[in-house]
Amino acid sequence: MASREGPMSDLYPRTSRTTATRYRDRMHYDRELAHAILDEAFDCTVGFVVDGEPRVLPTLHVRAGETLYLHGSSGGRMGLSARGGEVPVVVSVTLLDGLVYARSHLHHSANYRSVIVHGRARLVTDPDEKLAAMAALVDKVGAGRSTDSRAADAKEAAQTSVLALPLVEVSARARRGGVLDDPDDLPLPHWAGVLPIRRVFGPPTADAGVTAATPGYLPGGSHWAAPLPLTGQRVRLEPLTLGHAAGLVAALGDDEVWEHLPTRRPATVEAMRDYLAGLLRAQWTGSRALWAQVDPATGDVIGMTSYHDIDPEQRALAIGHTIVGRRWWRTGVNTEAKLVLLGHAFDELGAERVFWYTDDRNQRSQQAIARLGAVREGVLRRHKRRPDGSWRDTVVFGMTVDEWPEAGRRLRELLAAGGSTALAVA
């Protein structure tokens, strides 16, 4: 692959250090490819020399145009080495995409994407450039995080070193594809193939005392399970947080409210926080989206509701785990909440089907769901355990995207006329 001259070339120029000695077909000098790998990776390894001895340091990095910024401590060896001027470094980034199992030991391999950068890194001393680089490092773990957290003060900035490495001598290397066994080994009876590797982010665990909602910019999660704020005239749906625990304890302090739910009533704020934390973990896996129902006039917490059994591939989800305080029963609050949730599911997410599960003993819920315009589809026998250990038969209701426009029209007319099909539990 021939290189092009000029800083704006699509390719980085080859040098003696970036020219492969073997497997040259895996070497690339594409700017776009190298940038994509550097941007996807959160960490890198920096090699440098101290007192004639090699050193290797894992650290965080962020790319800004044709500059790679490296994070470190002002008292660390890398930062100290750069105080006397530019320091020669080599930076390595690798994304492992799969393990390749061959029939022979020799041809076991890995699918990967990697970048090597050679050059001379300078210590960033300009205060504005340094703070901008630190903000970019923070934003890399979540777009917008730098404005959603406190910036470094002068003392903290002094304790941090930032090195800038120009992206001039850059090469990317990648292996893709399958097994490359020798033809003579193909008849061997051993399993061969590729085991893909992917980065999976687990559910975030809020620090003690945090009441803010889990930020939408955190990597991972699912678009369908992102509980955006939704507002009606009678109710505001806020993304559920641990900070709603006290309000939920006050609003839902009646055992009848919890009668047909698969859990016993959390009676204290601490118990409610634990209960909500479990639900929020399910939200992060993509199977549930959770809202607190709030009175828009007073800000009082009314209850909670959710999407669950979310299936983006089949474009389907359930509405349920809805709990509303007794004083708001038959006020139209929960009917409007259902209308808002249905509208978001069908009109914004593009759902093909919305469904409800309810206990076969809960006649009030079944009647209320039917009044929404949902169709009774059947019964799942011995579907779930009740808190008392008995088996519950679950009645299933559903609404399709074709049925939604008429159902939505009827509900809006009913609410405008002051009617109520309030759902206490659904």
N, C-alpha and C positions, 0 to 999 in steps of 0.2 A: 504494500500500500504506500503510494508516494505521498510525501508530505507537501503542504503548501506553505508558502512564505507569508509573513505578515501576522500581526497580533490578532486580527479579526478573522483569521482563517477558521474554517470548520474543523480543522485538525491541528493538534499540537505537533510541533516539529519533533522528529526522531533525534535522539542523541545516543551516544555510546552507552549511556546508562539505561536508556529506555528501549533499546533494541533487544529483542528476545534472542537467546541462543538456541532455543528449541521450542517446539510447538508454536511457531510464529503465527499460525493461523488463529491462535487464541488472543493475539495481541492486537489492541485497537488504540487509536490515537484521537478518536472522535471526541470533540469537546462536549457535545450533548450527552453522550454516554457517560463520560467521566463525571460531569456535573450531576447527572441523575444518581449515580452511585454515591457520590459524596453527600448529596442531599438526603438520600434515603437512610444512610447509616447515621447512628447517633454517636458512635464512638470511633476512635482511631488509635493507632499505635505510632508513637513518634520515636525515632532512633536518632541519637546524637552522641557526641564523644565528650567525656569529661576526664581531664588529666590523662589523656591517652587511652582511656578505657571506654568501651562501648556501653551505652545506657539505652534502655528501652522503657518508654513511659506510656501507659494507656491513659487517654484523656478524651475530652469532648471537643468537638470542632463544629464550625459552621462556615459555609461558603457565602461570600458576598461578591458577586461578579467573578473576577479573576483573582480573588484573594481568599486564602483559607486562613481563618482565625482559629488559633489553638488556645485552649483554656488551661491555666495552671495556677500554682501558688507563687507569690512573689518570693517566698523562701525556698521553693523547690529548685532542684538542680537545673531544670530546663530554663526557668526564669532567671536564675543567677548566672547561667552561662551566657545569656543574651545581654547582660548588663554592659559588657565590654564592647558590644557591637553585634553585627549580624552573626548568627550561629548556623553552621551547616547542619541540615536535618534531612531525614527521609521520613515521609508519612505513609503509612499503609492502612488501607480500609478494605475489609472483606465482608461480603454478604454471602453466606452459605445458603444455597437454594435446594440442595438435594444430595443424598448419598447414593453412589452408584455401586451396585453389587454385581460383580462379574463372576464368571465361572472359574477364573484363575485369580490367584492372589495379585499378580502383577497388574491386572487391569481394573482392580477396584479403584474407584476415584470419587470425585465430588463435582457437582455442578455448583458454580460460584460466579460471582462478579466481584472484581477487585480493582483498586486504583493504587498506584504508587506515585508519589510526588517527591521529587528531589528539588532542593533549593536552599537558599539562605533565608532564615527567618529573622525578622527584626522585632524587638520589643516595642510594643505600642505605647508611646508616652504621651501623645496628644490626648487630653482629657475627653474631648468630644468623640474622637474615633474610638477610644477605649470604651466609653459608656455605650456607644452605638453597637459595638461588637458584643458587649455583654448582654445588651437587650436582644440582639439577634440570636445569641446562644440560648436565651430563655425562651424566645419565641419558637425556636426549633422544636421544643418539646410540646408546643401547643400554640398555634397561631393566635396571637392576642394575649398570651400569658404575660408579656412584659408590662402591659398596661393593667393587668389584673393581679399585680403583685408589687411590692415596694421596690423601688430602684435602689441600687447600692449607694451608700453615703460615702463620703471622702475616705473614711477609715477603711471601709470594706473594699473600696476600689484599690486602695494602696496595698491591701493584703492579697490582691489578685493580680496575676500576670496574664497578659494577652499577647501572643505572638502572631505576627502577620507573615504569611508565607505566600509569595506570588505564585500563581499557577502558570508556570512556564514550561517546566520539564515534567511532563505528565504522561503516564501511560495507563491504559485500562486493560485488564485481562479477564477473559470469561470462558467458562466451559458450559455448554448447554448440550442437551440431547441425552442419548441412552448409552447402552453398554457397547464397548468396543473390543469385544473378545476376538481372539484369533480364530480364523475359520476352523482350525483343527479342534478347537475347544467347544464348538457349538453343539455337538452331540452329547456332551457331558450332562449327567442328570441333575446338576446343581441348579438351584433357583438363581436367576439373574434378573436384574431390573433396577429401577430407580425409586428411592424413597424420598418424596418431596419434604422439604423443611420450610416452615413458614413462621414468621414472628407473630405471636399471639399475645395480646395485652390482657391481663387479668382484670377483674373488677377492682376499681379503686377503693381504698379504705380511708375514710375521712379521719383526720387527726382529732384527738379529743378536743371538744369545745367548738368544732366547726359546725356552723349552721347554714352556710352557703350551699347552694345547689352544686352538684357535680358539674364542672364546666363542660360545655359541649365541644371545646377544642381539644380535650384529651384524646390521644390516639386510641383507636379501638372503638368498641361499641357499634351500634347499628343505626342507620338513618331512621328506620322504622321505629326504633325504640328510643328515639330522642324526644322527650316530652316538652315540646314547645309551649310557651304560654298561650292559653286560649281564653277568650273573653266573651261572655254573654251579658245580657242586661241584669240578670238575677244572680249570676255566679261567675267567678273568675277561677280558671284552672291554672294553678302554678305548679311547675315541676316540684315534685315532692322532695323534701330535704329532711335531715334529722332535726332541723330547727322547727319543724311543724309538730314535733312530738308533744309539747305541752298543750298546744291548741287542740290536738286530736284527743288527748286524755280528757280535756274539759268538755269537748263536744260529744264524745262518744262514750261517756261514762254510764252506759245503760246496757245491761246484759242482753236485753231483747234486741238491741241493734246488731249484736254479734251472733244471734241465735243460729243462723244458717250458714255461718262462715266456718272455714276449716281450721279455725284457731280460737283459743279462748281470749277474752278481752285483756289486753295489757293494762293493768290498773295504775301503774306509776309511769312517770316520765321516763325513768331509766328503762323500764320494761318496754315502753313504746319505742324508744330509740333503738333498742336491740331488735325489736320486731321490724322496724323500718329498715334497719341496716341489712337484714336478710332479704327484704324485698328489693332493695336497691342493688344488691349483688346480682339478683336475677335480671334486673334491668340492664346491667352491663353486659350480660351474656347475649342480649338481643331478644330475649323471650318475653320481656315485659316493659311497659312504659308507664310511669306512675305520676299521678297528679294529686295535689291537695286541692280540695274545693273550698273556696274562700268567698265570703260575702264582700262584694266589691264596694259596698257603702261603708262598712265598718272595719273591714280587714279581719274579721273574726273567721277562724277556721270552722268550716261546716262539716267536713268529712274528707274522704279520699276516694279515688277511682283509678282505673287503669285499663290499658290494653294488655292482654296476655295471650299466650300461645301464638305469638307473632310468627308468621311464615311469609317472608318477602318473596320467596321463590314462587309460592302458590298465590301470592297477593291476598292473603287472608289474615284475619286477626279476630280475637274475641274482646269484648268489652265486659269487664266484671270486676270482682273484688271491690265493689262499690259499697261504701259505708257512709251513711248520712245521719247526723244527730237527730233525735226525735223531734226537736222543736222545729226542724225544717221539713219534716214529712208533709206531703200534700200541699207544698207551697209552689210547686213548679220548678224549684231549684234543680232537682235532679233530672227532671225531664229536659230542661234546657242544657244541662251538662251532657246528657246523652246526645242531644241534637248537635251540639258543638263537636263532640267526639266522632259522631257519624260523619259530619261534614268534613272533618280533617282526614278521616280514614278514606272516604270515597273521593273527595275532591282534591285533596293535597297529596296523599300517599298513593292514590291510584288503586285502592283495594278493589278486588272483585267480589269479596264476600266478608261480611261481619257476622259474628255469631255470639251467642250467650250460653253459658252453662248456669243452671240453677237447681237447687235441691228439689226433688219431687214433692217434698213436704211443704215447700214454700209457695203456697198458692198465691199469695199477694204479689210475689215477684213474677210468677208466671203470667198473671193477668196484666201486670204493668208492662212487661216486655212485649206481650202481644199487642198492647195498645200503641206501642211504638211503631207498629207495622211489621214486626218480625213474624216469621212463619215457624210454627212448632214442627221440628223435623224428626224428633224421635227421642228415645230414652237410652242412655248408657247405663246398663245394669251393673250394680256393685262397682261403681266407678271410682269412688273416693271414700276414705275413712272420715267419719265425723270425729270431732274432739272427744266424744264419749266412747269411741272405738267401734261404733256400729257402722255398717256399710251404707253408703248413700247411693241411691239411684239418681242419676243426673238427667234432667230434661234439657234438650238442646233446641235452641231457637236460632234462626238465621235470617239474614237479609242480603240480597244480592245487589250489585251495582245497578241492575235494571229496575229493581224495586225501590231504590233509594230516592229518586226524584219525587215520586208521588208521596212516599212516606215523609220525606223532608218537608214538602209543601203542607201536608196535613198537620205536622207537629208545629210548624211556624204559625199556621192559622190558629191552632188551639192555644198556643202561648200568647199570641196577640189578643185573643179574646178573653184572656185571663183564666183559661182552663188549666187543669193540672192532672197529669198522669204520673205524679211523682213516684219515683222508685225508692223505696227504703233500702232494699238490698237486691242486687242483681249481679 
